């Protein structure tokens, strides 16, 4: 008799089978979930569309004079935002209603002039589920018109224009308009259009009646101001509206900037809890002048503080209880829109009267190192030398092939598409026949800064290039090393990565290049037109070493008298100025090249 032997599954076979089954189940589950999601989304859209149709029908059946937002323009009986619940789901309804000045019969600011410009109303309704992770609302737009007459002839128009630091219109800026003395009262919020404009064509007349605030996420804020104890004569008082006429008012906002300060002493040690005042130049009031930015703060235990949400402006920094013996960079600091600028203040013992002298190049505005500064008065005679400043190249006509920057007219290499001789000294794209080549590169010789240094700014002239060459047709990258002959030079842009460049809006150098002795730059030229070329005439690199402020000399424990300042430096004309010292003063002197 023969035995029958049964053979089972191995462990590996069982695991493979389970894995296949799990993948099948997960796939089926994911598919079901995806189908449910689509069905749920479709259901939401159906409900939202029904709500929209309902809202539009409500508006169409209202008396024309009631179609508007409470305290809005046009004024009416509707609220801007309202919530509703359908099938257990919460929805947010947002209504926007605007008066439209139709050009068919002229406009209030055109020819012929329409003295009753509120021809009809545009109604926009949005609906979105507040808890359904929807990104975009469902939207419907309609218009409603009066049966016979146009808008109120006793009303006027207010055009609000918003632009940035470069006079470019700001799209989507939030405009809040409040007027409590008009009929009807106004409290509305709207946004600017693609021209940076908000046109309100049917507002009650009123003298200095409309208070306006303009803002945008990530931007600064601009606004009108009522006279007050602190601002007796506002630069921008509330706007007026005249019947059957248009009033235009402008506001300027741009990306907010930050200024991060740190306070140290001459030995590079942290000074904590130092009171520092920041002062801009923009005014919000006159007679007396009232600055828009005038803040005070104390640095923290680490000697740091960040002033945020600043306008683009020129800023001074004044410590209290200390003498300012230097700053990095030189004060005042010019802050561009959206910039994040670090600043180091070197503080010393407080004296009754002190003088911090900034010596700068008259052409580039860059601080000058190795300038001899002599300050004299009766019974006083002191001489000091300014700290490290900048390196500069203004001529590349000597050609390529130089490793170390010893001949100031030469550089390391180029790609054969550079012209540095027409005119002599400038860098341009090379011409082939009558046309310029489209792109070119140049790599500098190695700049020896003498000691480990921290680069601050890369500046060049001309900053603006011919518009035909395109955007950022002249740009740069930097590379730094602790060795004069590194294995390779790794070039980076303003954020410390190889994917960015220093261009007309990015000149502050990343901290990733700090504490290096040797540095190189690379120039990139390009053009969108074969008939035009970018040009480089002058390039300056500002840097600092340790705690020594560039181009500055400090004199403390002075008397309140007149002093004579004599400044000399090789290659520059001698400069003499007189100044009467009172308190702690910062005094700047520009030096011109010797002829």
ChimeraX attribute file (.defattr): number of C-alpha atoms within 10 A of each C-alpha:
attribute: neighborCount
match mode: 1-to-1
recipient: residues
	/A:1	3
	/A:2	4
	/A:3	5
	/A:4	6
	/A:5	5
	/A:6	5
	/A:7	6
	/A:8	6
	/A:9	7
	/A:10	8
	/A:11	9
	/A:12	9
	/A:13	11
	/A:14	11
	/A:15	11
	/A:16	11
	/A:17	11
	/A:18	12
	/A:19	12
	/A:20	12
	/A:21	12
	/A:22	12
	/A:23	11
	/A:24	12
	/A:25	12
	/A:26	12
	/A:27	12
	/A:28	12
	/A:29	12
	/A:30	12
	/A:31	12
	/A:32	12
	/A:33	12
	/A:34	12
	/A:35	12
	/A:36	12
	/A:37	12
	/A:38	12
	/A:39	12
	/A:40	13
	/A:41	14
	/A:42	12
	/A:43	12
	/A:44	21
	/A:45	17
	/A:46	12
	/A:47	17
	/A:48	23
	/A:49	17
	/A:50	12
	/A:51	20
	/A:52	21
	/A:53	12
	/A:54	12
	/A:55	18
	/A:56	18
	/A:57	11
	/A:58	11
	/A:59	18
	/A:60	16
	/A:61	9
	/A:62	12
	/A:63	10
	/A:64	16
	/A:65	12
	/A:66	14
	/A:67	24
	/A:68	25
	/A:69	22
	/A:70	19
	/A:71	23
	/A:72	27
	/A:73	25
	/A:74	24
	/A:75	23
	/A:76	18
	/A:77	14
	/A:78	18
	/A:79	15
	/A:80	18
	/A:81	14
	/A:82	12
	/A:83	13
	/A:84	13
	/A:85	10
	/A:86	11
	/A:87	7
	/A:88	7
	/A:89	13
	/A:90	14
	/A:91	21
	/A:92	17
	/A:93	23
	/A:94	17
	/A:95	20
	/A:96	20
	/A:97	24
	/A:98	24
	/A:99	24
	/A:100	19
	/A:101	24
	/A:102	14
	/A:103	15
	/A:104	8
	/A:105	15
	/A:106	16
	/A:107	20
	/A:108	22
	/A:109	16
	/A:110	9
	/A:111	10
	/A:112	11
	/A:113	15
	/A:114	20
	/A:115	23
	/A:116	25
	/A:117	29
	/A:118	29
	/A:119	22
	/A:120	20
	/A:121	20
	/A:122	16
	/A:123	20
	/A:124	18
	/A:125	22
	/A:126	21
	/A:127	26
	/A:128	22
	/A:129	23
	/A:130	15
	/A:131	10
	/A:132	13
	/A:133	8
	/A:134	12
	/A:135	8
	/A:136	10
	/A:137	17
	/A:138	17
	/A:139	16
	/A:140	16
	/A:141	14
	/A:142	13
	/A:143	16
	/A:144	16
	/A:145	17
	/A:146	14
	/A:147	8
	/A:148	5
	/A:149	11
	/A:150	15
	/A:151	21
	/A:152	16
	/A:153	15
	/A:154	15
	/A:155	23
	/A:156	27
	/A:157	27
	/A:158	22
	/A:159	16
	/A:160	20
	/A:161	22
	/A:162	28
	/A:163	19
	/A:164	17
	/A:165	15
	/A:166	9
	/A:167	11
	/A:168	13
	/A:169	20
	/A:170	23
	/A:171	17
	/A:172	19
	/A:173	24
	/A:174	19
	/A:175	23
	/A:176	18
	/A:177	23
	/A:178	20
	/A:179	23
	/A:180	14
	/A:181	15
	/A:182	16
	/A:183	14
	/A:184	18
	/A:185	19
	/A:186	25
	/A:187	19
	/A:188	19
	/A:189	18
	/A:190	20
	/A:191	19
	/A:192	20
	/A:193	16
	/A:194	11
	/A:195	14
	/A:196	20
	/A:197	22
	/A:198	22
	/A:199	21
	/A:200	23
	/A:201	28
	/A:202	29
	/A:203	30
	/A:204	25
	/A:205	23
	/A:206	19
	/A:207	12
	/A:208	15
	/A:209	22
	/A:210	27
	/A:211	21
	/A:212	24
	/A:213	17
	/A:214	26
	/A:215	21
	/A:216	18
	/A:217	11
	/A:218	12
	/A:219	20
	/A:220	21
	/A:221	21
	/A:222	21
	/A:223	20
	/A:224	21
	/A:225	20
	/A:226	15
	/A:227	15
	/A:228	9
	/A:229	6
	/A:230	10
	/A:231	18
	/A:232	16
	/A:233	19
	/A:234	20
	/A:235	17
	/A:236	20
	/A:237	19
	/A:238	21
	/A:239	21
	/A:240	20
	/A:241	24
	/A:242	17
	/A:243	19
	/A:244	21
	/A:245	21
	/A:246	20
	/A:247	18
	/A:248	15
	/A:249	15
	/A:250	15
	/A:251	20
	/A:252	21
	/A:253	24
	/A:254	26
	/A:255	20
	/A:256	22
	/A:257	22
	/A:258	20
	/A:259	20
	/A:260	14
	/A:261	19
	/A:262	23
	/A:263	28
	/A:264	21
	/A:265	17
	/A:266	16
	/A:267	11
	/A:268	13
	/A:269	12
	/A:270	18
	/A:271	20
	/A:272	17
	/A:273	16
	/A:274	23
	/A:275	16
	/A:276	21
	/A:277	16
	/A:278	16
	/A:279	19
	/A:280	22
	/A:281	15
	/A:282	17
	/A:283	14
	/A:284	20
	/A:285	20
	/A:286	13
	/A:287	9
	/A:288	10
	/A:289	15
	/A:290	19
	/A:291	16
	/A:292	16
	/A:293	18
	/A:294	14
	/A:295	13
	/A:296	15
	/A:297	15
	/A:298	17
	/A:299	18
	/A:300	16
	/A:301	12
	/A:302	13
	/A:303	19
	/A:304	20
	/A:305	20
	/A:306	17
	/A:307	15
	/A:308	12
	/A:309	16
	/A:310	25
	/A:311	28
	/A:312	23
	/A:313	19
	/A:314	15
	/A:315	20
	/A:316	17
	/A:317	20
	/A:318	19
	/A:319	21
	/A:320	16
	/A:321	14
	/A:322	18
	/A:323	26
	/A:324	27
	/A:325	25
	/A:326	28
	/A:327	26
	/A:328	22
	/A:329	24
	/A:330	23
	/A:331	19
	/A:332	16
	/A:333	18
	/A:334	15
	/A:335	20
	/A:336	21
	/A:337	21
	/A:338	19
	/A:339	20
	/A:340	18
	/A:341	19
	/A:342	15
	/A:343	20
	/A:344	19
	/A:345	27
	/A:346	26
	/A:347	24
	/A:348	18
	/A:349	12
	/A:350	16
	/A:351	15
	/A:352	14
	/A:353	18
	/A:354	23
	/A:355	24
	/A:356	20
	/A:357	22
	/A:358	25
	/A:359	29
	/A:360	23
	/A:361	16
	/A:362	13
	/A:363	11
	/A:364	15
	/A:365	14
	/A:366	25
	/A:367	28
	/A:368	23
	/A:369	20
	/A:370	18
	/A:371	24
	/A:372	17
	/A:373	23
	/A:374	19
	/A:375	20
	/A:376	15
	/A:377	15
	/A:378	9
	/A:379	5
	/A:380	10
	/A:381	11
	/A:382	11
	/A:383	14
	/A:384	16
	/A:385	18
	/A:386	22
	/A:387	22
	/A:388	23
	/A:389	25
	/A:390	21
	/A:391	16
	/A:392	17
	/A:393	18
	/A:394	17
	/A:395	22
	/A:396	24
	/A:397	19
	/A:398	16
	/A:399	17
	/A:400	18
	/A:401	13
	/A:402	18
	/A:403	16
	/A:404	19
	/A:405	17
	/A:406	13
	/A:407	12
	/A:408	16
	/A:409	17
	/A:410	22
	/A:411	26
	/A:412	18
	/A:413	18
	/A:414	18
	/A:415	10
	/A:416	12
	/A:417	19
	/A:418	20
	/A:419	21
	/A:420	22
	/A:421	16
	/A:422	11
	/A:423	11
	/A:424	13
	/A:425	20
	/A:426	17
	/A:427	25
	/A:428	25
	/A:429	26
	/A:430	20
	/A:431	17
	/A:432	10
	/A:433	7
	/A:434	8
	/A:435	14
	/A:436	19
	/A:437	23
	/A:438	19
	/A:439	17
	/A:440	19
	/A:441	18
	/A:442	22
	/A:443	19
	/A:444	24
	/A:445	23
	/A:446	22
	/A:447	19
	/A:448	18
	/A:449	19
	/A:450	10
	/A:451	14
	/A:452	18
	/A:453	20
	/A:454	22
	/A:455	25
	/A:456	22
	/A:457	20
	/A:458	23
	/A:459	22
	/A:460	22
	/A:461	15
	/A:462	14
	/A:463	16
	/A:464	14
	/A:465	19
	/A:466	13
	/A:467	15
	/A:468	15
	/A:469	20
	/A:470	16
	/A:471	16
	/A:472	21
	/A:473	23
	/A:474	26
	/A:475	22
	/A:476	23
	/A:477	25
	/A:478	26
	/A:479	21
	/A:480	26
	/A:481	21
	/A:482	13
	/A:483	12
	/A:484	15
	/A:485	12
	/A:486	11
	/A:487	8
	/A:488	8
	/A:489	14
	/A:490	14
	/A:491	21
	/A:492	24
	/A:493	22
	/A:494	24
	/A:495	16
	/A:496	18
	/A:497	14
	/A:498	14
	/A:499	11
	/A:500	16
	/A:501	25
	/A:502	23
	/A:503	21
	/A:504	17
	/A:505	14
	/A:506	18
	/A:507	18
	/A:508	21
	/A:509	25
	/A:510	18
	/A:511	13
	/A:512	16
	/A:513	20
	/A:514	18
	/A:515	18
	/A:516	21
	/A:517	20
	/A:518	22
	/A:519	24
	/A:520	22
	/A:521	21
	/A:522	20
	/A:523	19
	/A:524	18
	/A:525	25
	/A:526	24
	/A:527	24
	/A:528	16
	/A:529	15
	/A:530	17
	/A:531	13
	/A:532	22
	/A:533	28
	/A:534	24
	/A:535	21
	/A:536	22
	/A:537	19
	/A:538	19
	/A:539	17
	/A:540	18
	/A:541	19
	/A:542	22
	/A:543	24
	/A:544	24
	/A:545	21
	/A:546	14
	/A:547	19
	/A:548	21
	/A:549	27
	/A:550	28
	/A:551	28
	/A:552	31
	/A:553	23
	/A:554	19
	/A:555	18
	/A:556	18
	/A:557	14
	/A:558	18
	/A:559	17
	/A:560	13
	/A:561	12
	/A:562	14
	/A:563	20
	/A:564	15
	/A:565	19
	/A:566	16
	/A:567	22
	/A:568	17
	/A:569	18
	/A:570	11
	/A:571	11
	/A:572	15
	/A:573	14
	/A:574	15
	/A:575	15
	/A:576	15
	/A:577	11
	/A:578	13
	/A:579	13
	/A:580	13
	/A:581	18
	/A:582	15
	/A:583	14
	/A:584	22
	/A:585	16
	/A:586	19
	/A:587	13
	/A:588	14
	/A:589	17
	/A:590	17
	/A:591	23
	/A:592	14
	/A:593	13
	/A:594	10
	/A:595	6
